[in-house]
Amino acid sequence: MLTVRDLFEIKSIDGLKIVAGEKGINNEITIVNIIENPDAFDWLSPNELLLSTGYIFKDNEELQNRIIQELSEINCAGLVVKMKRYFDKLPQNMIDKANKLGLPLLELPFEYTLSKVISIINEKASGRYDLLNRKTLDIHNLFFRITLEGGGIDKILSMLSETINNPIIFVNEDWKLVDFTEHMNNKVPLSYCFDLVKNRPAFSKEFIDSIPKDVSEIKKTIKRIYYLEGMEIKCRILPVAAASSIYGYIIVWQTVSELTEFDFIILEQASTNIALERIKAKEIEDVKLKIRQDFFDDLLTGKITSSETIHTLSEMHGLHSNYMYYCIVINIDSVEFQQYEDMVARRVSLENKARKCVELIYDYANKADGEVTCFHRNNRIIILIGQHENRPAVSVYEAKQYTNNLYSILNKQISNSTFLIGIGRQYGSIRSLHKSFSEANESIRLMQKFEDDGGVSHFEDHSIYHFLDSNIKDMELEEFFMKRLGKVYENDQLHGTSYIITLENYFQNNLNISETSKAMFLHRNTLIYRIEKIKEILNSDLKNSEELLQIQLALKIFRLLNKKLHTDS
């Protein structure tokens, strides 16, 4: 075991002088490193002896004090500064700080190179590594045995907490709680500081944002302070990663004891084993997800015809075969998706946005009229709402009210996105769910055709459009329109009038002049003038019920064929 005191016995670095922190002269040295970058604090380990020319802190008293403070908190062995390069003598503030914290502060004569000193001290400290390697191998075997016996992440965390003598929190790559282990001597209980609900965020956004996102920037543990009611709680954070992919983070709630060099080695061993557990769990989950997706795909396309099969698979995947169901489909469109030239990056962006939408929908699930099941397929979110068969069927008004509220939430929470939401009808049997799914998609198709910029539509809102669009050819529809309203349409095209739009509003407001003028923000006399001009063009008084029906049908056709209409002129 090499200590700071032993350095003065090494003849090949004669002239080394301690100027402060003699209380730490028996600190162990396991490795020597150079510190010439203030960002290096995150990567330091206990028992490291740091060498420096002093360049990074030569003119910065605040940084001088911070370096002494940080090295002391990490339990580094000491700081050695090469003299006569930037300092003739070390600043008094550093000496005072080192004496206060018991961190050895040493002066190295100018004639020695830092690389030579590192080589000399590491050679002396190498015997320590043999002991560490043996202890590390023992711990590795213990963790490996837990993995082989199927102990899982909770057993690994329990053993890790017991070994390094501190509480442990483990979160996934999105910083949602996976598991945790409390420590009996923890004076700041985890349950007091966090809402310990699995699969929910535990830490604040500010804390999470302070962590590097790229695994290459966080290969070792980093230190962060968690602020709580005036307390500053030291946390050590280590990513659980494999092949440049992060599977989560281990957070050591350092409230019981300081971490030793061996503790850091244990953390890295635990990280490897937890990564294996996460990879294994992900593969199992992927298989389950594939089976689940295949079931829902078959259910929503009507491929499952056997009542017994539907009953069995529904119960397996959280549905009730005896419930009444209706389907809601949400189409997501975002300008963000077009910014990515790389297909993979675009796919990841879409996946993240869809997953966020699903989470929001489940958060709002208690407002629905039944049990909510939600999942996504590419840029579409599919919501299945099942209601007990003994309850009344969901009305169109109730379905639209729930969906309009959902639409408002998504618009508020998901930025730079447009949502088209289609609602299918409720059916008395889950075997007919594919009909509701088809209706919801049909509603979205028509909204896209009408170029709606977001909104909610129930299948029954467009029943006349569904009928016209699916049963009559476009040529016949155009012929009908041109026969009934062709002259009005041609007048709009030639003179820039908006008589077709006026007619639409007139019928939407039940042929009421006052209500129509309000809806169109027109003066009453202006609207009356337009209506009279339309009557003149059509050579009609707009009073015959049969004629009014034909005009209404022609207006529906106009919406369906607006981009395809042609005039002789």
C-alpha positions as CSV (number, residue, x, y, z in Angstrom):
1,M,0.0,0.0,0.0
2,L,1.5,3.3,-1.1
3,T,0.7,6.5,0.8
4,V,1.5,10.2,0.4
5,R,4.1,9.8,3.2
6,D,5.9,7.1,1.1
7,L,6.5,9.6,-1.7
8,F,9.2,11.3,0.3
9,E,11.1,8.1,0.6
10,I,11.4,7.8,-3.2
11,K,14.9,8.9,-4.1
12,S,14.2,9.4,-7.8
13,I,11.8,12.3,-7.1
14,D,13.9,14.0,-4.4
15,G,12.9,17.5,-3.4
16,L,9.1,16.9,-3.2
17,K,7.7,19.2,-0.5
18,I,4.3,19.2,1.3
19,V,3.0,22.7,2.0
20,A,-0.5,22.0,3.3
21,G,-2.9,19.2,4.3
22,E,-0.6,17.2,6.4
23,K,-3.6,15.5,8.1
24,G,-4.0,13.5,4.9
25,I,-0.4,12.4,4.7
26,N,-1.4,8.8,5.1
27,N,-3.9,8.9,2.2
28,E,-3.5,5.8,0.0
29,I,-2.3,6.2,-3.6
30,T,-3.6,3.7,-6.2
31,I,-2.9,5.6,-9.4
32,V,-1.5,8.9,-10.6
33,N,-3.1,11.2,-13.1
34,I,-2.7,14.7,-14.7
35,I,-5.4,17.4,-14.2
36,E,-5.1,20.2,-16.7
37,N,-8.9,20.5,-17.5
38,P,-11.5,21.8,-15.0
39,D,-14.1,19.5,-16.7
40,A,-12.1,16.5,-15.5
41,F,-13.7,16.6,-12.0
42,D,-16.5,14.2,-13.2
43,W,-14.0,11.5,-14.1
44,L,-11.8,11.4,-11.1
45,S,-11.7,8.5,-8.6
46,P,-10.8,8.1,-5.0
47,N,-7.1,7.6,-4.1
48,E,-5.9,9.2,-7.3
49,L,-2.9,11.5,-6.9
50,L,-3.3,14.4,-9.3
51,L,-0.4,16.3,-10.9
52,S,-0.6,19.7,-12.5
53,T,1.5,22.6,-13.9
54,G,-1.1,24.9,-12.4
55,Y,-2.0,26.4,-15.8
56,I,-5.8,25.9,-15.5
57,F,-6.0,27.8,-12.2
58,K,-3.1,30.2,-12.3
59,D,-5.2,33.4,-12.5
60,N,-8.5,32.1,-11.0
61,E,-8.8,32.1,-7.2
62,E,-12.3,30.7,-7.3
63,L,-11.1,27.7,-9.4
64,Q,-8.1,27.2,-7.1
65,N,-10.5,26.8,-4.1
66,R,-12.9,24.6,-6.1
67,I,-10.1,22.2,-7.1
68,I,-9.1,21.7,-3.5
69,Q,-12.8,21.2,-2.5
70,E,-13.6,18.8,-5.3
71,L,-10.5,16.6,-4.8
72,S,-11.2,16.4,-1.1
73,E,-14.9,15.4,-1.7
74,I,-13.8,12.7,-4.2
75,N,-11.2,11.4,-1.6
76,C,-8.3,11.9,-3.9
77,A,-4.9,11.2,-2.4
78,G,-3.6,14.7,-3.0
79,L,-2.5,17.4,-5.5
80,V,1.1,17.9,-6.7
81,V,1.9,21.2,-8.5
82,K,5.0,21.6,-10.6
83,M,6.8,24.8,-9.5
84,K,8.5,27.6,-11.4
85,R,6.3,27.2,-14.5
86,Y,3.3,29.3,-13.4
87,F,3.9,29.6,-9.6
88,D,7.0,30.6,-7.6
89,K,4.9,29.6,-4.6
90,L,1.4,28.3,-4.2
91,P,-1.4,30.8,-3.4
92,Q,-2.2,31.2,0.3
93,N,-5.9,30.6,-0.3
94,M,-5.1,27.1,-1.7
95,I,-2.9,26.4,1.3
96,D,-5.6,27.5,3.8
97,K,-8.2,25.4,2.0
98,A,-6.0,22.3,1.8
99,N,-5.2,22.6,5.5
100,K,-8.9,23.0,6.4
101,L,-9.9,19.9,4.4
102,G,-6.8,17.8,5.1
103,L,-5.9,17.4,1.4
104,P,-2.2,17.0,0.9
105,L,-0.8,19.9,-1.3
106,L,2.7,19.2,-2.6
107,E,5.2,21.2,-4.6
108,L,7.3,19.3,-7.3
109,P,10.7,20.7,-8.3
110,F,10.8,22.2,-11.8
111,E,13.3,19.8,-13.2
112,Y,10.9,16.8,-13.1
113,T,8.5,16.1,-16.0
114,L,5.0,15.0,-15.0
115,S,5.2,11.9,-17.2
116,K,8.3,10.8,-15.4
117,V,6.8,11.3,-12.0
118,I,3.7,9.3,-13.1
119,S,5.8,6.4,-14.2
120,I,7.8,6.3,-11.0
121,I,4.8,6.5,-8.6
122,N,2.6,4.0,-10.7
123,E,5.5,1.5,-10.5
124,K,5.5,1.8,-6.7
125,A,1.7,1.5,-6.5
126,S,1.4,-1.5,-8.8
127,G,1.4,-4.0,-5.9
128,R,-2.0,-2.5,-4.8
129,Y,-3.6,-3.5,-8.1
130,D,-3.0,-7.2,-7.5
131,L,-5.1,-7.0,-4.4
132,L,-7.8,-4.9,-6.1
133,N,-7.9,-7.4,-9.0
134,R,-8.5,-10.3,-6.7
135,K,-11.3,-8.5,-4.9
136,T,-12.8,-7.4,-8.2
137,L,-12.8,-10.9,-9.5
138,D,-14.7,-12.1,-6.3
139,I,-17.3,-9.4,-6.7
140,H,-17.7,-10.2,-10.4
141,N,-18.3,-13.9,-9.6
142,L,-21.0,-12.9,-7.1
143,F,-22.8,-10.7,-9.5
144,F,-22.5,-13.3,-12.3
145,R,-24.0,-15.9,-10.0
146,I,-27.0,-13.6,-9.3
147,T,-27.5,-13.3,-13.0
148,L,-27.3,-17.0,-13.6
149,E,-29.7,-17.8,-10.9
150,G,-32.2,-15.3,-12.3
151,G,-32.0,-12.9,-9.3
152,G,-32.8,-9.9,-11.4
153,I,-32.0,-6.2,-11.0
154,D,-33.5,-6.0,-7.5
155,K,-31.0,-8.6,-6.2
156,I,-28.1,-6.9,-7.9
157,L,-29.1,-3.5,-6.4
158,S,-29.5,-5.0,-3.0
159,M,-26.1,-6.5,-3.0
160,L,-24.6,-3.3,-4.5
161,S,-26.2,-1.2,-1.8
162,E,-24.9,-3.5,0.9
163,T,-21.3,-3.5,-0.5
164,I,-20.9,0.2,-1.1
165,N,-22.9,1.2,2.0
166,N,-25.3,3.6,0.4
167,P,-28.9,3.7,-1.0
168,I,-29.2,3.0,-4.7
169,I,-31.7,4.2,-7.3
170,F,-31.9,2.7,-10.8
171,V,-33.8,4.5,-13.6
172,N,-34.2,3.5,-17.3
173,E,-32.8,5.5,-20.3
174,D,-35.7,7.9,-20.0
175,W,-35.0,8.5,-16.3
176,K,-38.1,6.6,-15.2
177,L,-37.8,4.6,-12.0
178,V,-37.1,0.9,-12.5
179,D,-36.0,-0.1,-9.0
180,F,-34.3,1.1,-5.8
181,T,-32.7,-0.2,-2.6
182,E,-32.9,1.8,0.6
183,H,-30.2,1.6,3.3
184,M,-31.0,1.3,7.0
185,N,-28.6,4.1,7.9
186,N,-29.8,6.6,5.3
187,K,-30.7,9.8,7.1
188,V,-32.5,11.3,4.1
189,P,-34.9,8.4,3.1
190,L,-35.6,8.0,-0.5
191,S,-39.4,7.8,0.1
192,Y,-39.2,11.3,1.6
193,C,-37.4,12.7,-1.4
194,F,-39.1,11.0,-4.3
195,D,-42.4,9.7,-5.5
196,L,-41.1,6.1,-5.8
197,V,-43.6,4.9,-8.4
198,K,-42.1,2.5,-11.0
199,N,-42.1,3.6,-14.6
200,R,-42.6,7.3,-13.5
201,P,-39.9,10.0,-13.5
202,A,-38.3,10.3,-10.1
203,F,-35.8,13.2,-10.6
204,S,-36.6,16.8,-11.6
205,K,-36.1,18.0,-15.1
206,E,-33.3,20.3,-14.1
207,F,-31.3,17.4,-12.5
208,I,-31.9,15.2,-15.6
209,D,-30.8,18.0,-18.0
210,S,-27.5,18.3,-16.2
211,I,-26.5,14.7,-17.2
212,P,-24.7,14.3,-20.5
213,K,-26.9,12.5,-23.1
214,D,-24.1,10.9,-25.1
215,V,-22.7,7.7,-23.5
216,S,-19.2,8.7,-24.8
217,E,-19.4,11.7,-22.5
218,I,-20.2,9.7,-19.4
219,K,-18.1,6.5,-19.4
220,K,-17.3,6.8,-15.6
221,T,-19.3,7.9,-12.7
222,I,-20.0,11.6,-12.5
223,K,-20.9,13.7,-9.4
224,R,-24.1,15.8,-9.2
225,I,-25.7,17.6,-6.3
226,Y,-29.4,17.0,-5.6
227,Y,-30.9,20.1,-3.9
228,L,-33.8,19.4,-1.4
229,E,-35.2,21.8,1.1
230,G,-31.9,23.5,1.7
231,M,-29.9,20.2,1.8
232,E,-27.2,19.4,-0.8
233,I,-27.2,15.6,-1.4
234,K,-24.2,14.2,-3.2
235,C,-25.1,11.7,-6.0
236,R,-22.7,9.6,-8.1
237,I,-24.2,8.6,-11.4
238,L,-23.1,5.8,-13.7
239,P,-24.6,4.9,-17.0
240,V,-25.7,1.3,-17.7
241,A,-24.5,1.0,-21.3
242,A,-23.6,-1.6,-23.9
243,A,-22.5,-1.0,-27.5
244,S,-23.0,2.8,-27.2
245,S,-26.6,2.3,-26.1
246,I,-27.7,3.5,-22.7
247,Y,-30.1,1.1,-20.8
248,G,-30.4,3.2,-17.7
249,Y,-28.5,5.0,-14.9
250,I,-27.3,3.9,-11.5
251,I,-27.6,6.7,-8.9
252,V,-25.8,6.3,-5.6
253,W,-27.6,8.4,-3.0
254,Q,-24.4,9.2,-1.1
255,T,-25.8,9.9,2.4
256,V,-24.2,7.1,4.5
257,S,-20.5,6.9,3.5
258,E,-18.0,8.2,1.1
259,L,-17.1,5.9,-1.8
260,T,-13.7,4.2,-2.0
261,E,-11.8,3.2,-5.0
262,F,-13.0,-0.3,-4.6
263,D,-16.6,1.0,-4.5
264,F,-16.2,2.6,-7.9
265,I,-14.9,-0.8,-9.3
266,I,-18.0,-2.5,-7.8
267,L,-20.2,0.1,-9.5
268,E,-18.8,-0.7,-12.9
269,Q,-19.2,-4.4,-12.3
270,A,-22.8,-3.9,-11.3
271,S,-23.4,-1.7,-14.3
272,T,-22.2,-4.5,-16.6
273,N,-24.5,-7.1,-15.0
274,I,-27.5,-4.8,-15.0
275,A,-26.9,-4.0,-18.7
276,L,-27.1,-7.8,-19.4
277,E,-30.3,-8.0,-17.4
278,R,-31.8,-5.0,-19.3
279,I,-30.8,-6.5,-22.7
280,K,-32.3,-9.8,-21.7
281,A,-35.5,-8.2,-20.5
282,K,-35.7,-6.1,-23.7
283,E,-35.5,-9.2,-25.8
284,I,-38.2,-10.9,-23.9
285,E,-40.4,-7.7,-24.1
286,D,-39.8,-7.4,-27.8
287,V,-41.1,-11.0,-28.3
288,K,-44.2,-10.2,-26.1
289,L,-44.7,-7.0,-28.0
290,K,-44.5,-8.7,-31.4
291,I,-47.1,-11.3,-30.3
292,R,-49.3,-8.5,-28.9
293,Q,-49.0,-6.4,-32.1
294,D,-49.9,-9.4,-34.2
295,F,-53.0,-10.0,-32.2
296,F,-54.2,-6.4,-32.4
297,D,-53.4,-6.3,-36.1
298,D,-55.5,-9.4,-36.7
299,L,-58.2,-8.1,-34.5
300,L,-58.4,-4.7,-36.2
301,T,-58.5,-6.1,-39.6
302,G,-61.2,-8.7,-38.8
303,K,-58.9,-11.7,-39.4
304,I,-59.9,-13.5,-36.1
305,T,-63.3,-15.1,-36.7
306,S,-63.4,-17.8,-34.0
307,S,-65.3,-16.6,-30.9
308,E,-63.2,-19.0,-28.7
309,T,-60.0,-17.6,-30.1
310,I,-61.0,-14.0,-29.7
311,H,-62.1,-14.7,-26.1
312,T,-58.8,-16.4,-25.2
313,L,-56.5,-13.9,-26.9
314,S,-58.5,-10.9,-25.6
315,E,-58.2,-12.0,-22.0
316,M,-54.5,-12.6,-22.5
317,H,-53.9,-9.1,-23.9
318,G,-56.0,-7.1,-21.4
319,L,-59.3,-6.8,-23.3
320,H,-62.7,-8.1,-22.3
321,S,-64.5,-10.3,-24.9
322,N,-67.9,-9.4,-23.5
323,Y,-67.4,-5.6,-23.5
324,M,-68.7,-3.1,-26.0
325,Y,-65.9,-1.4,-27.9
326,Y,-65.3,1.6,-30.0
327,C,-62.1,2.8,-31.6
328,I,-60.4,6.2,-31.9
329,V,-57.5,6.7,-34.3
330,I,-55.1,9.7,-34.1
331,N,-53.0,10.7,-37.1
332,I,-49.8,12.6,-36.2
333,D,-48.2,15.0,-38.7
334,S,-45.1,17.1,-37.8
335,V,-42.7,19.3,-39.7
336,E,-40.0,17.8,-37.5
337,F,-40.3,14.5,-39.5
338,Q,-39.4,16.3,-42.7
339,Q,-36.2,17.7,-41.2
340,Y,-34.4,14.4,-41.1
341,E,-32.9,13.1,-44.3
342,D,-31.8,10.0,-42.5
343,M,-34.7,7.4,-42.4
344,V,-33.5,6.0,-39.1
345,A,-33.4,9.4,-37.4
346,R,-36.9,10.2,-38.7
347,R,-38.1,6.9,-37.4
348,V,-36.6,7.6,-34.0
349,S,-38.2,11.0,-33.9
350,L,-41.6,9.6,-34.8
351,E,-41.3,6.8,-32.3
352,N,-40.5,9.2,-29.4
353,K,-43.4,11.5,-30.3
354,A,-45.8,8.6,-30.6
355,R,-44.7,7.1,-27.3
356,K,-45.2,10.5,-25.6
357,C,-48.7,10.7,-27.0
358,V,-49.5,7.2,-25.7
359,E,-48.3,8.3,-22.2
360,L,-50.5,11.4,-22.2
361,I,-53.5,9.3,-23.3
362,Y,-53.1,6.9,-20.5
363,D,-52.7,9.9,-18.0
364,Y,-56.1,11.0,-19.2
365,A,-57.6,7.5,-19.3
366,N,-59.8,8.1,-16.2
367,K,-61.9,10.6,-18.2
368,A,-62.9,8.0,-20.8
369,D,-66.3,6.2,-20.7
370,G,-64.6,2.8,-20.2
371,E,-61.3,0.9,-20.0
372,V,-58.6,2.4,-22.3
373,T,-56.1,0.3,-24.3
374,C,-53.7,2.4,-26.4
375,F,-50.8,1.7,-28.7
376,H,-49.2,3.2,-31.8
377,R,-48.4,2.1,-35.4
378,N,-46.0,4.4,-37.2
379,N,-47.6,7.9,-37.1
380,R,-51.0,6.7,-35.9
381,I,-52.2,6.2,-32.3
382,I,-55.0,3.7,-31.8
383,I,-57.2,3.9,-28.8
384,L,-59.7,1.1,-27.9
385,I,-62.3,1.9,-25.3
386,G,-64.2,-1.0,-23.8
387,Q,-67.3,-0.5,-21.8
388,H,-69.2,-3.0,-19.7
389,E,-72.1,-4.5,-21.7
390,N,-74.6,-3.6,-18.9
391,R,-73.9,0.1,-19.4
392,P,-75.6,2.3,-22.0
393,A,-73.9,2.7,-25.4
394,V,-71.6,5.8,-25.7
395,S,-73.4,8.5,-27.6
396,V,-71.7,10.5,-30.5
397,Y,-71.8,13.5,-28.2
398,E,-70.0,11.7,-25.4
399,A,-67.4,10.2,-27.7
400,K,-66.7,13.6,-29.3
401,Q,-66.5,15.4,-26.0
402,Y,-63.9,13.0,-24.6
403,T,-61.9,13.2,-27.9
404,N,-62.1,17.0,-28.1
405,N,-60.6,17.2,-24.6
406,L,-57.9,14.7,-25.6
407,Y,-57.2,16.8,-28.7
408,S,-56.7,19.9,-26.6
409,I,-54.2,18.1,-24.3
410,L,-52.2,16.7,-27.2
411,N,-52.0,20.1,-28.9
412,K,-50.9,21.7,-25.6
413,Q,-48.3,19.1,-24.7
414,I,-46.9,18.0,-28.1
415,S,-45.3,20.9,-30.0
416,N,-44.9,21.4,-33.8
417,S,-47.5,18.7,-34.5
418,T,-50.9,18.5,-36.2
419,F,-53.5,15.9,-35.0
420,L,-56.4,14.5,-37.0
421,I,-58.6,12.3,-34.8
422,G,-61.2,9.9,-36.2
423,I,-63.8,8.2,-34.1
424,G,-65.6,5.0,-35.0
425,R,-69.0,3.8,-33.8
426,Q,-69.4,1.6,-30.7
427,Y,-70.3,-2.0,-31.3
428,G,-71.8,-4.6,-29.0
429,S,-69.2,-7.2,-29.6
430,I,-65.4,-7.1,-29.8
431,R,-65.6,-9.2,-33.0
432,S,-66.9,-6.0,-34.7
433,L,-64.1,-3.8,-33.4
434,H,-62.5,-3.9,-36.9
435,K,-65.6,-2.0,-38.2
436,S,-65.1,0.8,-35.7
437,F,-61.3,0.9,-36.6
438,S,-62.2,1.1,-40.3
439,E,-64.7,3.9,-39.6
440,A,-62.2,5.9,-37.6
441,N,-59.6,5.6,-40.4
442,E,-62.3,6.6,-43.0
443,S,-63.0,9.8,-40.9
444,I,-59.3,10.7,-41.0
445,R,-59.2,10.0,-44.8
446,L,-62.0,12.4,-45.4
447,M,-60.5,15.1,-43.1
448,Q,-57.3,14.8,-45.1
449,K,-59.2,15.1,-48.3
450,F,-60.9,18.2,-47.1
451,E,-57.4,19.5,-46.1
452,D,-58.5,20.0,-42.5
453,D,-55.7,21.5,-40.4
454,G,-56.3,19.3,-37.3
455,G,-59.5,18.4,-35.5
456,V,-61.9,15.7,-34.5
457,S,-64.4,13.8,-36.6
458,H,-66.9,11.1,-35.8
459,F,-67.8,8.6,-38.5
460,E,-71.4,9.7,-38.4
461,D,-70.4,13.3,-39.1
462,H,-69.6,12.4,-42.6
463,S,-72.1,9.7,-43.3
464,I,-73.3,11.4,-46.5
465,Y,-69.7,11.8,-47.7
466,H,-69.0,8.1,-47.0
467,F,-72.0,7.2,-49.0
468,L,-71.2,9.4,-52.0
469,D,-67.5,8.7,-52.0
470,S,-67.8,4.9,-51.8
471,N,-70.8,4.2,-54.0
472,I,-70.7,6.7,-56.9
473,K,-67.9,7.3,-59.4
474,D,-66.2,10.7,-59.5
475,M,-67.4,11.4,-63.1
476,E,-71.0,10.9,-62.1
477,L,-70.6,13.0,-59.0
478,E,-69.0,15.9,-61.0
479,E,-71.8,15.6,-63.5
480,F,-74.4,16.0,-60.8
481,F,-72.6,18.9,-59.2
482,M,-72.2,20.8,-62.5
483,K,-75.8,20.3,-63.4
484,R,-77.0,21.7,-60.0
485,L,-74.4,24.3,-59.1
486,G,-72.1,24.5,-62.1
487,K,-73.1,28.1,-63.0
488,V,-72.5,29.3,-59.5
489,Y,-69.1,27.6,-59.4
490,E,-68.1,29.1,-62.8
491,N,-69.1,32.5,-61.6
492,D,-66.8,32.1,-58.6
493,Q,-64.0,31.1,-60.9
494,L,-64.5,33.9,-63.4
495,H,-65.2,36.8,-61.1
496,G,-63.6,35.8,-57.8
497,T,-66.9,35.6,-55.9
498,S,-67.5,33.2,-53.1
499,Y,-71.1,32.2,-53.7
500,I,-70.4,28.4,-53.1
501,I,-69.0,29.2,-49.7
502,T,-71.9,31.5,-49.0
503,L,-74.4,28.7,-49.9
504,E,-72.6,26.2,-47.6
505,N,-72.9,28.6,-44.7
506,Y,-76.5,29.4,-45.6
507,F,-77.4,25.7,-45.4
508,Q,-75.3,25.1,-42.3
509,N,-77.3,27.8,-40.5
510,N,-80.7,26.4,-41.6
511,L,-81.3,29.1,-44.3
512,N,-81.3,31.8,-41.5
513,I,-80.0,35.1,-42.8
514,S,-79.1,36.5,-39.3
515,E,-77.2,33.5,-38.2
516,T,-75.4,33.1,-41.5
517,S,-74.3,36.7,-41.5
518,K,-72.9,36.3,-38.0
519,A,-71.1,33.1,-38.9
520,M,-69.5,34.7,-42.0
521,F,-68.9,38.1,-40.3
522,L,-70.9,39.8,-43.1
523,H,-73.4,42.7,-43.0
524,R,-76.9,41.4,-43.3
525,N,-77.6,43.4,-46.4
526,T,-74.4,42.1,-48.0
527,L,-75.5,38.5,-47.4
528,I,-79.0,39.2,-48.7
529,Y,-77.4,40.7,-51.9
530,R,-75.3,37.5,-52.4
531,I,-78.3,35.2,-51.9
532,E,-80.3,37.2,-54.4
533,K,-77.5,36.9,-56.9
534,I,-77.3,33.1,-56.3
535,K,-81.1,32.9,-56.9
536,E,-80.7,34.8,-60.1
537,I,-77.8,32.6,-61.4
538,L,-79.8,29.4,-60.5
539,N,-83.1,30.9,-61.7
540,S,-84.6,29.6,-58.4
541,D,-86.3,31.0,-55.3
542,L,-84.6,28.4,-53.1
543,K,-87.9,27.3,-51.6
544,N,-88.6,24.0,-53.3
545,S,-87.7,21.1,-50.9
546,E,-86.6,18.8,-53.7
547,E,-84.4,21.4,-55.2
548,L,-82.9,22.3,-51.8
549,L,-82.0,18.7,-51.3
550,Q,-80.2,18.5,-54.6
551,I,-78.3,21.7,-53.8
552,Q,-77.2,20.3,-50.5
553,L,-76.0,17.1,-52.1
554,A,-74.1,19.2,-54.7
555,L,-72.4,21.1,-51.9
556,K,-71.3,17.8,-50.3
557,I,-69.9,16.7,-53.7
558,F,-68.1,20.0,-54.0
559,R,-66.2,19.2,-50.8
560,L,-65.3,15.7,-52.1
561,L,-64.2,16.9,-55.6
562,N,-63.0,20.4,-55.0
563,K,-59.5,19.8,-56.5
564,K,-60.9,17.7,-59.4
565,L,-63.6,20.0,-60.7
566,H,-63.2,21.4,-64.1
567,T,-65.1,24.1,-66.1
568,D,-65.3,24.7,-69.8
569,S,-63.8,28.1,-69.4
